[in-house]
Amino acid sequence: MHSHEHEHSHTHSHSHSHSHAGHHHHHVSPGDVANSAFIAGIVLNSAYVVVQATAGFMTHSMALLSDAGHNLSDVASLALSLVAFRLAKVKPTHSFTYGYKKTTILAALTNAVILLITIGMLGYESINRLLHPRHDVQGGVVAIVAGIGIVINLASAFLFFRNKEHDLNTKGAYLHLLTDALVSMGVVVAGIIIYFTNWYWLDGAVSIIILIVILIGTWSLLTQSLRLSLDAVPADVDADAIERVIEHIKGVESIHHMHIWAMSTTENALTTHLVLDDKLTFDEKMKLVHKIKHELLHNNIHHATIELESADIPCENEEC
């Protein structure tokens, strides 16, 4: 029951601290701030994708179309993250005892996969363009449209700036929009050069560079979300450090069977077996467990389940 009490006191303090702010939300968590950011980001970027794609077809620019495809995948990933945030707040049920928290991890994974597919399709077309350049790319228009993109992407990235360290999806969105701004910058430069020099092959070349930039960013998103899907220790948690923290607490004899995994892109869980000093009374042991959970909270572990053992009775598990 301990972790339950802990969770209650946790949510309680949350709603308490925010009631001063005069909000009507139950929880003004990073999720809510992110929520409005995601919606604003989706609206802004969707509008821009339409403009960019239309301009891309009219100016015959592959670089604009690549950028539009990239922006479209951004909108898709923002939408995915938004849905995942909503699902993560659903209360647990009998059959889904964790609620739907893990959808946030699946969203990050899907997001990375969508991006890889987009890169593949656009990459094929860009190489084609590099080999057979079109001589009717309107550099000036390309530069102007991409210029609007810089403004939109920076404005959208700014929406996520505050929360980017709390959550993989928010960080994904932030990095995406930031690379987008850089990408648009590249397109602006290419457009200007094409306008003055008629180097039409530059359109395909820039488009390939853009895709490589996106690929590098996507790769880390893919590996991170894959790690979390496989219940690996999350990147922001140092397992050895946690083991040392627990071992150094007075009364803890030994620790084994420590498992740490991500429940969602924002919450981590831990289970472990502890042998506590046998001279402690039951109440003292419970107090100690409470203290350990508090320590763990400072180490990015939000849900801990601790099993106590006596030194005399050996652990049943074959791993010991």
C-alpha positions as CSV (number, residue, x, y, z in Angstrom):
1,M,0.0,0.0,0.0
2,H,3.0,2.2,0.5
3,S,3.4,3.3,-3.1
4,H,-0.3,4.2,-3.2
5,E,0.0,6.5,-0.3
6,H,3.0,8.0,-2.0
7,E,1.2,8.6,-5.2
8,H,-1.7,10.2,-3.4
9,S,0.4,12.6,-1.4
10,H,2.2,13.3,-4.8
11,T,-1.0,14.2,-6.7
12,H,-2.2,16.1,-3.7
13,S,0.8,18.3,-3.5
14,H,0.4,18.9,-7.3
15,S,-3.2,20.1,-7.2
16,H,-2.4,22.1,-4.0
17,S,0.5,24.0,-5.5
18,H,-1.5,24.9,-8.6
19,S,-4.7,25.9,-6.9
20,H,-2.9,29.2,-6.0
21,A,-2.4,29.9,-9.7
22,G,-6.2,30.0,-10.0
23,H,-6.4,27.2,-12.6
24,H,-9.4,25.0,-13.0
25,H,-7.3,22.0,-14.1
26,H,-6.9,19.1,-11.8
27,H,-3.3,18.9,-12.9
28,V,-1.3,21.6,-14.5
29,S,1.5,19.2,-15.3
30,P,4.2,19.7,-18.0
31,G,1.7,17.8,-20.2
32,D,-0.9,20.6,-20.1
33,V,1.6,23.3,-21.1
34,A,2.8,20.9,-23.8
35,N,-0.8,20.2,-24.7
36,S,-1.5,23.8,-25.9
37,A,2.0,23.9,-27.4
38,F,1.2,20.8,-29.5
39,I,-2.2,22.2,-30.7
40,A,-0.7,25.5,-31.6
41,G,2.2,23.7,-33.4
42,I,-0.1,21.5,-35.3
43,V,-2.3,24.4,-36.5
44,L,0.7,26.6,-37.5
45,N,2.6,23.8,-39.3
46,S,-0.4,22.4,-41.1
47,A,-1.2,25.8,-42.6
48,Y,2.4,26.1,-43.7
49,V,2.6,22.6,-45.2
50,V,-0.3,23.6,-47.6
51,V,1.5,26.8,-48.6
52,Q,4.8,25.1,-49.0
53,A,3.5,22.1,-51.0
54,T,1.5,24.4,-53.3
55,A,4.6,26.6,-53.9
56,G,6.7,23.5,-54.4
57,F,4.6,22.2,-57.2
58,M,4.3,25.6,-58.8
59,T,8.0,26.4,-58.6
60,H,9.0,22.8,-59.4
61,S,11.3,22.8,-56.4
62,M,12.3,19.5,-54.9
63,A,13.9,21.3,-52.0
64,L,10.6,22.9,-51.1
65,L,8.7,19.6,-51.5
66,S,11.3,17.8,-49.3
67,D,10.8,20.5,-46.7
68,A,7.1,20.2,-47.0
69,G,7.2,16.5,-46.6
70,H,9.4,16.9,-43.5
71,N,7.0,19.5,-42.1
72,L,4.1,17.2,-42.8
73,S,5.8,14.4,-40.8
74,D,6.2,17.0,-38.1
75,V,2.5,17.6,-38.0
76,A,1.9,13.9,-37.9
77,S,4.4,13.4,-35.0
78,L,2.9,16.4,-33.1
79,A,-0.5,14.9,-33.5
80,L,0.7,11.5,-32.4
81,S,2.4,13.0,-29.3
82,L,-0.8,14.9,-28.5
83,V,-2.9,11.8,-28.6
84,A,-0.3,10.0,-26.5
85,F,-0.4,12.7,-23.9
86,R,-4.1,12.4,-23.7
87,L,-4.0,8.6,-23.4
88,A,-1.3,8.8,-20.8
89,K,-3.7,10.5,-18.5
90,V,-6.4,7.9,-18.7
91,K,-6.9,6.2,-15.3
92,P,-5.7,2.6,-15.0
93,T,-8.4,-0.1,-15.3
94,H,-8.5,-3.7,-14.2
95,S,-7.1,-4.9,-17.5
96,F,-4.8,-2.0,-18.2
97,T,-3.3,-1.6,-14.7
98,Y,-0.8,1.0,-15.9
99,G,-3.4,3.0,-17.9
100,Y,-2.1,3.8,-21.3
101,K,1.1,5.5,-20.3
102,K,3.3,3.5,-22.7
103,T,1.5,5.0,-25.7
104,T,3.8,7.9,-25.3
105,I,6.8,5.6,-26.0
106,L,5.0,4.0,-28.9
107,A,4.2,7.4,-30.3
108,A,7.9,8.4,-30.3
109,L,8.7,5.1,-32.0
110,T,6.1,5.5,-34.7
111,N,7.2,9.0,-35.1
112,A,10.7,7.9,-35.9
113,V,9.5,5.2,-38.3
114,I,7.3,7.7,-40.2
115,L,10.2,10.0,-40.6
116,L,12.5,7.3,-41.9
117,I,9.8,6.3,-44.6
118,T,9.5,10.0,-45.6
119,I,13.2,10.3,-45.9
120,G,13.4,7.2,-48.1
121,M,10.7,8.5,-50.5
122,L,12.0,12.0,-50.7
123,G,15.6,10.8,-51.0
124,Y,14.8,8.7,-54.1
125,E,13.1,11.7,-55.8
126,S,16.0,14.1,-54.8
127,I,18.7,11.8,-56.3
128,N,16.6,11.6,-59.4
129,R,16.5,15.4,-59.5
130,L,20.2,15.8,-58.9
131,L,20.9,13.6,-62.0
132,H,18.2,15.2,-64.1
133,P,17.8,18.8,-62.9
134,R,14.7,20.8,-64.0
135,H,15.4,24.1,-65.6
136,D,12.3,25.9,-64.4
137,V,12.9,26.1,-60.7
138,Q,11.9,29.6,-59.5
139,G,14.7,30.4,-57.0
140,G,13.2,33.7,-55.8
141,V,9.8,32.3,-54.9
142,V,11.5,29.3,-53.2
143,A,13.6,31.6,-51.1
144,I,10.6,33.7,-50.0
145,V,8.4,30.6,-49.1
146,A,11.3,29.0,-47.2
147,G,11.8,32.3,-45.4
148,I,8.3,32.2,-44.0
149,G,9.2,28.6,-42.9
150,I,12.0,29.9,-40.7
151,V,9.7,32.2,-38.8
152,I,7.0,29.5,-38.4
153,N,9.5,26.8,-37.3
154,L,11.2,29.1,-34.8
155,A,7.9,30.2,-33.3
156,S,6.7,26.6,-33.0
157,A,10.0,25.4,-31.5
158,F,9.8,28.3,-28.9
159,L,6.4,26.8,-27.7
160,F,8.2,23.7,-26.6
161,F,11.3,25.3,-25.2
162,R,10.2,25.3,-21.6
163,N,9.4,21.6,-21.4
164,K,11.9,20.1,-23.6
165,E,13.9,18.4,-20.8
166,H,10.9,16.7,-19.2
167,D,9.8,14.4,-21.9
168,L,11.0,12.6,-25.0
169,N,8.1,13.6,-27.2
170,T,8.4,17.3,-26.3
171,K,12.1,17.1,-26.9
172,G,11.5,15.3,-30.2
173,A,9.1,18.1,-31.2
174,Y,11.5,20.8,-30.2
175,L,14.5,19.3,-32.0
176,H,12.3,18.6,-35.1
177,L,11.2,22.2,-35.3
178,L,14.7,23.5,-34.7
179,T,16.1,21.4,-37.5
180,D,13.2,22.6,-39.7
181,A,14.3,26.1,-39.1
182,L,17.8,25.2,-40.2
183,V,16.5,23.3,-43.2
184,S,14.4,26.3,-44.3
185,M,17.5,28.4,-43.9
186,G,19.3,26.1,-46.3
187,V,16.4,26.3,-48.8
188,V,16.5,30.1,-48.6
189,V,20.2,30.1,-49.5
190,A,19.7,27.6,-52.3
191,G,16.8,29.6,-53.7
192,I,18.8,32.8,-53.7
193,I,21.8,31.1,-55.4
194,I,19.5,29.4,-58.0
195,Y,17.9,32.8,-58.7
196,F,21.2,34.5,-59.4
197,T,23.2,31.7,-61.0
198,N,20.7,29.2,-62.5
199,W,22.6,26.3,-60.9
200,Y,19.4,24.1,-61.1
201,W,21.2,21.0,-59.8
202,L,21.5,22.8,-56.4
203,D,17.8,22.1,-55.8
204,G,18.4,18.4,-55.7
205,A,21.6,18.7,-53.8
206,V,20.2,20.9,-51.0
207,S,17.2,18.5,-50.8
208,I,19.6,15.6,-50.2
209,I,21.6,17.5,-47.5
210,I,18.3,18.3,-45.8
211,L,17.4,14.6,-45.7
212,I,20.7,13.7,-44.2
213,V,20.3,16.2,-41.5
214,I,16.8,14.8,-40.7
215,L,18.2,11.3,-40.7
216,I,20.8,12.1,-38.1
217,G,18.1,13.5,-35.8
218,T,15.7,10.7,-36.4
219,W,18.3,8.1,-35.6
220,S,18.6,9.1,-32.0
221,L,14.8,9.3,-31.6
222,L,14.5,5.8,-33.1
223,T,17.2,4.3,-30.8
224,Q,15.9,6.1,-27.7
225,S,12.3,5.0,-28.3
226,L,13.4,1.5,-29.1
227,R,15.4,1.3,-25.9
228,L,12.3,2.4,-23.9
229,S,10.1,-0.1,-25.8
230,L,12.5,-2.8,-24.7
231,D,12.2,-1.7,-21.0
232,A,15.9,-0.6,-21.0
233,V,17.0,1.8,-18.3
234,P,16.0,5.3,-19.5
235,A,18.8,7.7,-20.6
236,D,18.1,10.1,-17.7
237,V,18.6,7.5,-15.0
238,D,21.9,6.2,-13.8
239,A,21.3,2.7,-12.4
240,D,24.7,2.4,-10.7
241,A,24.2,5.7,-8.9
242,I,20.8,4.6,-7.7
243,E,22.2,1.4,-6.4
244,R,24.9,3.4,-4.5
245,V,22.3,5.8,-3.1
246,I,20.2,3.0,-1.7
247,E,23.2,1.0,-0.3
248,H,24.5,4.1,1.5
249,I,21.3,4.6,3.4
250,K,21.7,3.5,7.0
251,G,20.0,0.2,7.7
252,V,20.3,-1.2,4.2
253,E,22.4,-4.4,4.2
254,S,22.3,-5.3,0.6
255,I,20.4,-4.8,-2.7
256,H,19.7,-7.1,-5.6
257,H,17.3,-7.7,-8.5
258,M,17.0,-4.1,-9.4
259,H,14.9,-3.4,-12.5
260,I,14.4,0.1,-13.9
261,W,12.3,0.8,-16.9
262,A,10.2,3.6,-18.4
263,M,6.4,3.6,-17.9
264,S,6.0,6.5,-20.3
265,T,8.3,9.1,-21.8
266,T,8.0,11.1,-18.5
267,E,7.7,8.4,-15.8
268,N,10.1,5.7,-14.7
269,A,9.6,2.7,-12.4
270,L,11.8,0.5,-10.3
271,T,11.5,-2.8,-8.5
272,T,14.1,-4.2,-6.2
273,H,14.8,-6.7,-3.4
274,L,16.4,-5.3,-0.2
275,V,17.9,-6.9,2.8
276,L,17.5,-4.5,5.8
277,D,19.1,-4.7,9.2
278,D,17.4,-7.4,11.1
279,K,17.6,-5.4,14.4
280,L,15.1,-2.9,13.0
281,T,11.4,-3.3,14.0
282,F,8.8,-3.6,11.4
283,D,7.8,0.0,11.7
284,E,11.3,1.2,11.4
285,K,11.7,-0.9,8.3
286,M,8.6,0.7,6.8
287,K,9.9,4.1,7.6
288,L,13.1,3.2,5.9
289,V,11.3,2.1,2.8
290,H,9.4,5.4,2.7
291,K,12.7,7.2,3.0
292,I,14.2,5.2,0.2
293,K,11.2,6.0,-2.1
294,H,11.7,9.6,-1.4
295,E,15.4,9.4,-2.3
296,L,14.4,7.6,-5.5
297,L,12.0,10.4,-6.4
298,H,15.0,12.8,-6.5
299,N,16.7,10.3,-8.9
300,N,13.9,10.4,-11.5
301,I,12.1,7.2,-10.3
302,H,8.4,7.9,-9.9
303,H,7.1,4.5,-9.0
304,A,9.1,2.2,-6.8
305,T,8.1,-1.3,-5.6
306,I,10.4,-2.6,-2.9
307,E,10.5,-6.2,-1.6
308,L,12.1,-6.8,1.8
309,E,14.0,-10.0,2.6
310,S,15.8,-11.3,5.7
311,A,19.4,-12.1,5.4
312,D,18.8,-15.6,6.9
313,I,16.2,-16.7,4.4
314,P,17.8,-17.0,1.0
315,C,16.1,-15.4,-2.0
316,E,14.2,-18.0,-4.0
317,N,15.2,-16.5,-7.4
318,E,17.7,-18.4,-9.4
319,E,19.5,-15.2,-10.4
320,C,20.7,-14.7,-6.9
